[in-house]
Amino acid sequence: MDEIVIAWNRFGLGGRQQDRVGDDPRHALLRQFDRFDPRPAMLRERPTTADAIAHYKRLTEAQRNQRQQARAKGMAISEAQANAPEAIQQMRRDMRQAYLANVHARAASAIASNAPFVERLVHFWANHFAVSIEKGAVTALSGPHEFEAIRPHVLGNFRHLLRAASLHPAMQLFLDQAQSIGPNSQLAQRAATRGRDAGLNENLAREILELHTLGVRSGYTQGDVTELARAMTGWTVDGFRRMSGLKVFDDHSAYLPQIHEPGARQVLGRRYANNGAQQVLDILDDLATHPATAHHIATKLARHFAGDEPPATLVSRLESAFLGSNGDLLSTYIALVEAPEAWAAQPLKFRQPWEWVIASLRAMDAAPPSPQMLNGLLVNLGQPTWQPGSPAGFADEASHWAAPDALIRRVESGQRMARLAREQDIPALAERLFPDSLGEHTRLALARAESPQQAMALLLAAPEMMRR
C-alpha cells in the first residue's frame, strides 16, 4: 500500500473522489486535528441527552403508573407489558426512530468529514466505551452518548473522556449503575425497616476496571471491584427514582446522596476520603493515568491501526506517550502517526462492516441511504450500530469479520449500495482511490464490467476496499 492510501484508509475512513495526493501524508493527518468539528451540523440537529432523558422520564413514569394499575387489577407484570397502552407503545416507537435517525446522522458526519482520522478515533472510543440498545432504555441515549460524551473529549485528556463516558446516563442504564444502592446508605436502611433488600450492583465498576482502564489480568482484585462499586453508589440517572435531593450536573449525570455508601474506600492500595460524589471522581482520575491503563489503551490503539497482533515496539511507543503526557490523547495520537510501524505495508487490517459501508459511500460520493436501509445493511453485515454483543464492544480482529458467509453478504450489500452511485468512469475512480496500489485483478475485473453499476459493485467488493 502506498502511504497516501494508508493515510486515507488505515488512518481515515476511505478516500473520496475529490481527495488528491498532496504533501507528506503524516502532516496531512496531523492537520486534521485542527479541522475536526465535535458538533457538525448533522449532529447539532439531533436530540440531545437532555431531550432523551426527558423522554425516558415520561416513559418511566407512564410505565410506573401502568404497573400500579396492573397490580390493582391483579395482573402479572408480564401481562401488563404485553398489553401496554398505545401511549407507551408510541413512546417506545419514538425512541426507536430517534435511534435510527442518530445512526443516519453518524454516517452522514463520517461520510462528509474532512477530518476522517479523528472520526475514526471517535468510533474507536465509542466502541471502547460500548453501550448497547439491547437494553431498551439506552435506545435513544446511545447516540447522545457518542455525540456528547465521546466527541468533545476525543482530542483531550483520557481523564475527562473516562468521566464523561462512564457517568453518562446511557452507560449507567446499560450496566445497571442506576440500580446500585449502598448497603448502608440512607435508602437501604429505610428499605430494611420495611423488610426489603437494597443491593449493590458491580457491573459498571467491573467493566471500568476490566475494559475501560486497567484491562484484564492487570492486578486488580474482586475487593477493588467491590470498593469501586461502593464508591460509585449515588451516581444515577435522572428519573430512575422519585426522590428529592437529586443533583443533576451539566453533562446530565446525576447524583443522589441518599443511596451513596458512606465511608472511606480503598482501591488498588490507595485510600479515598468519604467525600460523597467526589469520591469516585478521584478514583477515576487515578485509574485514568495508571500504568496498566496506559498499556491497555496503547495495545488497543496499536491493534486498531497496525494489525491484529500489534508490534510490541509500537505498543511501547504509545504507552510511553500516554504516560509521559499524563493521559493526553493528542500526544498519544501524534506518537501513533509518527511511528513507522503504523505505516508498514503489512500486515493489513480487515475492515469491519461499519468501516466498509462508510468507505464505500465515501468512494461513491453518496449520501447515506435511508435510515431503514442503512440500519438494514449494518444488521445484515453483523454490526448494528451501538449494539455489540457485550460491554467489550465489537471485536477488532479479522477472524470475527472475514468468514465466507460474511464476505458473501458484503458482495450482496455492495450490489445494493452500487445503485446509489452516479454513472461515471469506475476504472478511473479506482485509480484515484488507490494510487499505485490497485491490483491487476481488480483493474481487469473493472475493465470487463458490463455496466458502470456492475463496475461499482465489483469495486466495492474488491480486496482493496476490504482492507486498510
C-alpha positions, 0 to 999 in steps of 0.5 A, a space after each residue: 500500500 502506498 502511504 497516501 492510501 494508508 493515510 486515507 484508509 488505515 488512518 481515515 475512513 476511505 478516500 473520496 473522489 475529490 481527495 488528491 495526493 498532496 504533501 507528506 501524508 503524516 502532516 496531512 493527518 496531523 492537520 486534521 486535528 485542527 479541522 475536526 468539528 465535535 458538533 457538525 451540523 448533522 449532529 447539532 440537529 439531533 436530540 440531545 441527552 437532555 431531550 432523551 432523558 426527558 423522554 425516558 422520564 415520561 416513559 418511566 413514569 407512564 410505565 410506573 403508573 401502568 404497573 400500579 394499575 396492573 397490580 390493582 387489577 391483579 395482573 402479572 407484570 408480564 401481562 401488563 407489558 404485553 398489553 401496554 397502552 398505545 401511549 407507551 407503545 408510541 413512546 417506545 416507537 419514538 425512541 426507536 426512530 430517534 435511534 435510527 435517525 442518530 445512526 443516519 446522522 453518524 454516517 452522514 458526519 463520517 461520510 462528509 468529514 474532512 477530518 476522517 482520522 479523528 472520526 475514526 478515533 471517535 468510533 474507536 472510543 465509542 466502541 471502547 466505551 460500548 453501550 448497547 440498545 439491547 437494553 431498551 432504555 439506552 435506545 435513544 441515549 446511545 447516540 447522545 452518548 457518542 455525540 456528547 460524551 465521546 466527541 468533545 473529549 476525543 482530542 483531550 485528556 483520557 481523564 475527562 473522556 473516562 468521566 464523561 463516558 462512564 457517568 453518562 446516563 446511557 452507560 449507567 442504564 446499560 450496566 445497571 449503575 442506576 440500580 446500585 444502592 449502598 448497603 448502608 446508605 440512607 435508602 437501604 436502611 429505610 428499605 430494611 425497616 420495611 423488610 426489603 433488600 437494597 443491593 449493590 450492583 458491580 457491573 459498571 465498576 467491573 467493566 471500568 476496571 476490566 475494559 475501560 482502564 486497567 484491562 484484564 489480568 492487570 492486578 486488580 482484585 474482586 475487593 477493588 471491584 467491590 470498593 469501586 462499586 461502593 464508591 460509585 453508589 449515588 451516581 444515577 440517572 435522572 428519573 430512575 427514582 422519585 426522590 428529592 435531593 437529586 443533583 443533576 450536573 451539566 453533562 446530565 449525570 446525576 447524583 443522589 446522596 441518599 443511596 451513596 455508601 458512606 465511608 472511606 474506600 480503598 482501591 488498588 492500595 490507595 485510600 479515598 476520603 468519604 467525600 460523597 460524589 467526589 469520591 469516585 471522581 478521584 478514583 477515576 482520575 487515578 485509574 485514568 493515568 495508571 500504568 496498566 491503563 496506559 498499556 491497555 489503551 496503547 495495545 488497543 490503539 496499536 491493534 486498531 491501526 497496525 494489525 491484529 497482533 500489534 508490534 510490541 515496539 509500537 505498543 511501547 511507543 504509545 504507552 510511553 506517550 500516554 504516560 509521559 503526557 499524563 493521559 493526553 490523547 493528542 500526544 498519544 495520537 501524534 506518537 501513533 502517526 509518527 511511528 513507522 510501524 503504523 505505516 508498514 505495508 503489512 500486515 493489513 487490517 480487515 475492515 469491519 462492516 461499519 468501516 466498509 459501508 462508510 468507505 464505500 459511500 465515501 468512494 461513491 460520493 453518496 449520501 447515506 441511504 435511508 435510515 431503514 436501509 442503512 440500519 438494514 445493511 449494518 444488521 445484515 453485515 453483523 454490526 448494528 450500530 451501538 449494539 455489540 454483543 457485550 460491554 467489550 464492544 465489537 471485536 477488532 480482529 479479522 477472524 470475527 469479520 472475514 468468514 465466507 458467509 460474511 464476505 458473501 453478504 458484503 458482495 450482496 450489500 455492495 450490489 445494493 449500495 452500487 445503485 446509489 452511485 452516479 454513472 461515471 468512469 469506475 476504472 478511473 475512480 479506482 485509480 484515484 482511490 488507490 494510487 499505485 496500489 490497485 491490483 491487476 485483478 481488480 483493474 481487469 475485473 473493472 475493465 470487463 464490467 458490463 455496466 458502470 453499476 456492475 463496475 461499482 459493485 465489483 469495486 466495492 467488493 474488491 480486496 482493496 476496499 476490504 482492507 486498510 
